[in-house]
Amino acid sequence: RLLLVHYLRDVLELTGTHIGCETGLCGACTVHLDGEAVKSCMVLAAQANGCAIRTVEDLAPNGSLDAVQRAFQEQHGLQCGFCTPGILMTVHDLLRRSPEPSEEDIRRALSGNLCRCTGYQSIVAAVHDAASKLRAEKHAKASPAKKR
């Protein structure tokens, strides 16, 4: 009975996914399973067989921060960093579903992610900033570059 979180960390050596409570309460182990945010301590590795799994390592495969990571850095949306990977994965899921989330939407989405350091205000600000950055990136891609 190998949990997905242990498979990711111990077998695949993807240690960015953290183990917190192992009861599904803290959200530190959040990953995407077939595009949906799930707590990997609540999923057996065998249940994920054949599924697309995305971990925090996939957010910046070329070493440069993505828009959400940049927003968290700029808005000081992290302190000790233990909860950050799970929160980043939750935020990516939220912004995929809701590109312009309200503060209530953000707080509801983050209700399954515990952070003992920040008080959440900087996290909420980071999510708003990330949403803005992602919309700007999408707009820039949709607008063809002007030729001189």
Residue pairs with C-beta under 8 A, 6 or more apart in sequence:
1 44
2 44
2 45
2 46
3 22
3 40
3 41
3 42
3 43
3 44
3 45
4 31
4 33
4 40
4 41
4 43
4 44
4 45
4 47
4 48
4 53
5 17
5 19
5 22
5 29
5 40
5 41
6 19
6 45
7 45
7 48
8 14
8 17
8 31
8 40
8 53
8 55
9 15
9 17
9 19
11 45
14 55
14 57
16 55
16 56
16 57
16 85
17 28
17 29
17 30
17 31
17 40
17 55
17 56
17 85
17 86
18 28
18 29
18 82
18 83
18 85
18 86
19 28
19 29
19 41
20 26
20 27
20 28
20 29
20 41
20 82
20 83
20 86
20 114
21 28
21 41
22 41
23 41
24 39
24 41
24 42
25 112
25 114
26 83
26 86
26 113
26 114
27 39
27 83
27 86
27 87
27 90
27 112
27 113
27 114
28 82
28 83
28 85
28 86
28 113
28 114
29 39
29 40
29 41
29 86
30 37
30 38
30 39
30 40
30 85
30 86
30 87
30 89
30 90
30 112
30 113
31 37
31 38
31 40
31 53
31 54
31 55
31 56
31 89
32 38
32 52
32 53
32 54
32 55
32 89
32 92
32 93
33 40
33 43
33 48
33 51
33 52
33 53
34 51
34 52
35 52
35 54
35 93
35 96
36 93
37 89
37 90
37 92
37 93
39 86
39 112
54 89
55 85
55 89
56 85
56 88
56 89
59 66
59 68
59 69
59 88
59 92
60 66
60 69
65 73
67 130
67 133
67 134
67 137
68 88
68 91
68 92
68 95
68 126
68 130
68 133
68 134
69 88
70 130
70 133
71 77
71 126
71 127
71 129
71 130
71 133
72 78
72 84
72 87
72 88
72 123
72 126
72 130
74 126
74 129
75 122
75 125
75 126
75 129
76 118
76 122
76 126
77 84
77 87
77 118
77 122
77 123
77 125
77 126
77 127
78 84
78 87
78 117
78 118
78 123
79 115
79 117
79 118
80 116
80 117
83 113
83 114
83 115
83 116
83 117
86 113
87 110
87 113
87 115
87 123
90 109
90 110
90 112
90 113
91 109
91 110
91 126
91 127
91 130
93 109
94 101
94 105
94 106
94 109
94 127
95 101
95 127
95 130
95 131
95 134
98 105
99 131
99 134
99 135
99 138
100 131
100 135
101 109
101 127
101 128
101 131
103 124
103 128
106 124
106 127
106 128
107 120
107 124
110 120
110 123
110 124
110 127
115 123
